[in-house]
Amino acid sequence: MSGSLLSVNALSTLPAATTGERQVADLFADLGTVARAVGKAIRTPPGEGSPAGRHSHEFDQVFVVLSGTMLIEIDDEVTAAGPGSVVMFPAGRRHRHWNEGPADTEHVVVNIHQRDPAQPGSAN
């Protein structure tokens, strides 16, 4: 898909918000040769959040908050992220997110895995 424009209505990929459980829908994967990006749309009901609690990844992660307000913790610092917020979780940094609000939060997450330039098919 490298070089192509990707346009996805993230919320249309999620089931109706009637389950009361966290919902995840795949949006895209592997968008280029320099990095492998995986995108998901996530709906989190009140009282829910990161299934793994505080955790870290070996890849960078970006959240775009679409609706509701999420609480975000990165390295013991907590902040609120509302609609339109973009949050970057650098690789290796401990973080978590949760919803203490009265309504569901909806966000897109993009996981960015850097490719090894020594691997065939990777850009220089």
Contacts in CASP RR format, 6 or more apart in sequence:
PFRMAT RR
TARGET T0000
AUTHOR 0000-0000-0000
METHOD contacts of the structure
MODEL  1
MSGSLLSVNALSTLPAATTGERQVADLFADLGTVARAVGKAIRTPPGEGS
PAGRHSHEFDQVFVVLSGTMLIEIDDEVTAAGPGSVVMFPAGRRHRHWNE
GPADTEHVVVNIHQRDPAQPGSAN
1 28 0 8 1.000
1 30 0 8 1.000
1 31 0 8 1.000
1 32 0 8 1.000
2 31 0 8 1.000
2 32 0 8 1.000
2 33 0 8 1.000
3 32 0 8 1.000
6 28 0 8 1.000
6 31 0 8 1.000
8 27 0 8 1.000
8 28 0 8 1.000
10 25 0 8 1.000
10 27 0 8 1.000
10 41 0 8 1.000
10 66 0 8 1.000
10 106 0 8 1.000
10 108 0 8 1.000
11 41 0 8 1.000
11 66 0 8 1.000
11 106 0 8 1.000
13 25 0 8 1.000
13 26 0 8 1.000
13 27 0 8 1.000
13 41 0 8 1.000
14 23 0 8 1.000
14 25 0 8 1.000
14 41 0 8 1.000
14 43 0 8 1.000
14 106 0 8 1.000
15 23 0 8 1.000
15 25 0 8 1.000
17 23 0 8 1.000
17 43 0 8 1.000
17 45 0 8 1.000
17 104 0 8 1.000
20 45 0 8 1.000
21 45 0 8 1.000
21 48 0 8 1.000
22 42 0 8 1.000
22 43 0 8 1.000
22 44 0 8 1.000
22 45 0 8 1.000
22 48 0 8 1.000
22 49 0 8 1.000
22 51 0 8 1.000
23 42 0 8 1.000
23 43 0 8 1.000
24 40 0 8 1.000
24 41 0 8 1.000
24 42 0 8 1.000
25 40 0 8 1.000
25 41 0 8 1.000
25 42 0 8 1.000
26 38 0 8 1.000
26 39 0 8 1.000
26 40 0 8 1.000
27 39 0 8 1.000
27 40 0 8 1.000
27 41 0 8 1.000
27 108 0 8 1.000
28 37 0 8 1.000
28 38 0 8 1.000
28 39 0 8 1.000
29 36 0 8 1.000
29 37 0 8 1.000
29 38 0 8 1.000
29 39 0 8 1.000
30 36 0 8 1.000
30 37 0 8 1.000
30 38 0 8 1.000
31 37 0 8 1.000
32 123 0 8 1.000
33 115 0 8 1.000
33 121 0 8 1.000
33 122 0 8 1.000
33 123 0 8 1.000
34 114 0 8 1.000
34 115 0 8 1.000
34 122 0 8 1.000
34 123 0 8 1.000
35 112 0 8 1.000
35 113 0 8 1.000
35 114 0 8 1.000
35 115 0 8 1.000
36 112 0 8 1.000
36 113 0 8 1.000
36 115 0 8 1.000
37 110 0 8 1.000
37 111 0 8 1.000
37 112 0 8 1.000
37 113 0 8 1.000
38 110 0 8 1.000
38 111 0 8 1.000
38 113 0 8 1.000
39 108 0 8 1.000
39 109 0 8 1.000
39 110 0 8 1.000
39 111 0 8 1.000
40 108 0 8 1.000
40 109 0 8 1.000
41 106 0 8 1.000
41 107 0 8 1.000
41 108 0 8 1.000
42 106 0 8 1.000
42 107 0 8 1.000
42 108 0 8 1.000
42 109 0 8 1.000
43 104 0 8 1.000
43 105 0 8 1.000
43 106 0 8 1.000
44 70 0 8 1.000
44 97 0 8 1.000
44 98 0 8 1.000
44 99 0 8 1.000
44 104 0 8 1.000
44 105 0 8 1.000
44 106 0 8 1.000
44 107 0 8 1.000
45 99 0 8 1.000
45 104 0 8 1.000
46 99 0 8 1.000
46 100 0 8 1.000
46 101 0 8 1.000
46 102 0 8 1.000
46 103 0 8 1.000
46 104 0 8 1.000
47 98 0 8 1.000
47 99 0 8 1.000
47 100 0 8 1.000
47 101 0 8 1.000
48 98 0 8 1.000
48 99 0 8 1.000
49 96 0 8 1.000
49 97 0 8 1.000
49 98 0 8 1.000
49 99 0 8 1.000
50 95 0 8 1.000
50 96 0 8 1.000
50 97 0 8 1.000
50 98 0 8 1.000
52 96 0 8 1.000
53 96 0 8 1.000
54 73 0 8 1.000
54 94 0 8 1.000
54 95 0 8 1.000
54 96 0 8 1.000
55 94 0 8 1.000
55 95 0 8 1.000
55 96 0 8 1.000
56 91 0 8 1.000
56 92 0 8 1.000
56 93 0 8 1.000
56 94 0 8 1.000
56 95 0 8 1.000
57 89 0 8 1.000
57 91 0 8 1.000
57 92 0 8 1.000
57 111 0 8 1.000
58 91 0 8 1.000
58 92 0 8 1.000
58 113 0 8 1.000
59 91 0 8 1.000
59 111 0 8 1.000
59 112 0 8 1.000
59 113 0 8 1.000
59 114 0 8 1.000
60 88 0 8 1.000
60 89 0 8 1.000
60 90 0 8 1.000
60 91 0 8 1.000
60 111 0 8 1.000
60 112 0 8 1.000
60 114 0 8 1.000
61 88 0 8 1.000
61 89 0 8 1.000
61 95 0 8 1.000
61 109 0 8 1.000
61 110 0 8 1.000
61 111 0 8 1.000
61 112 0 8 1.000
62 86 0 8 1.000
62 87 0 8 1.000
62 88 0 8 1.000
62 89 0 8 1.000
62 109 0 8 1.000
62 110 0 8 1.000
62 112 0 8 1.000
63 70 0 8 1.000
63 72 0 8 1.000
63 81 0 8 1.000
63 85 0 8 1.000
63 86 0 8 1.000
63 87 0 8 1.000
63 89 0 8 1.000
63 97 0 8 1.000
63 107 0 8 1.000
63 108 0 8 1.000
63 109 0 8 1.000
64 84 0 8 1.000
64 85 0 8 1.000
64 86 0 8 1.000
64 107 0 8 1.000
64 108 0 8 1.000
64 110 0 8 1.000
65 81 0 8 1.000
65 82 0 8 1.000
65 83 0 8 1.000
65 84 0 8 1.000
65 85 0 8 1.000
65 86 0 8 1.000
65 87 0 8 1.000
65 105 0 8 1.000
65 106 0 8 1.000
65 107 0 8 1.000
66 83 0 8 1.000
66 84 0 8 1.000
66 106 0 8 1.000
66 107 0 8 1.000
66 108 0 8 1.000
67 83 0 8 1.000
67 103 0 8 1.000
67 104 0 8 1.000
67 105 0 8 1.000
67 106 0 8 1.000
68 82 0 8 1.000
68 83 0 8 1.000
68 99 0 8 1.000
68 101 0 8 1.000
68 103 0 8 1.000
68 104 0 8 1.000
68 105 0 8 1.000
68 106 0 8 1.000
69 80 0 8 1.000
69 81 0 8 1.000
69 82 0 8 1.000
69 83 0 8 1.000
69 99 0 8 1.000
69 101 0 8 1.000
69 105 0 8 1.000
70 80 0 8 1.000
70 81 0 8 1.000
70 82 0 8 1.000
70 85 0 8 1.000
70 97 0 8 1.000
70 98 0 8 1.000
70 99 0 8 1.000
70 105 0 8 1.000
70 107 0 8 1.000
71 78 0 8 1.000
71 79 0 8 1.000
71 80 0 8 1.000
71 81 0 8 1.000
71 97 0 8 1.000
71 98 0 8 1.000
71 99 0 8 1.000
71 100 0 8 1.000
72 78 0 8 1.000
72 79 0 8 1.000
72 80 0 8 1.000
72 81 0 8 1.000
72 87 0 8 1.000
72 95 0 8 1.000
72 96 0 8 1.000
72 97 0 8 1.000
73 95 0 8 1.000
73 96 0 8 1.000
73 97 0 8 1.000
74 89 0 8 1.000
74 93 0 8 1.000
74 94 0 8 1.000
74 95 0 8 1.000
75 93 0 8 1.000
75 94 0 8 1.000
75 95 0 8 1.000
81 87 0 8 1.000
81 97 0 8 1.000
89 95 0 8 1.000
99 105 0 8 1.000
115 122 0 8 1.000
115 123 0 8 1.000
116 122 0 8 1.000
117 123 0 8 1.000
117 124 0 8 1.000
END
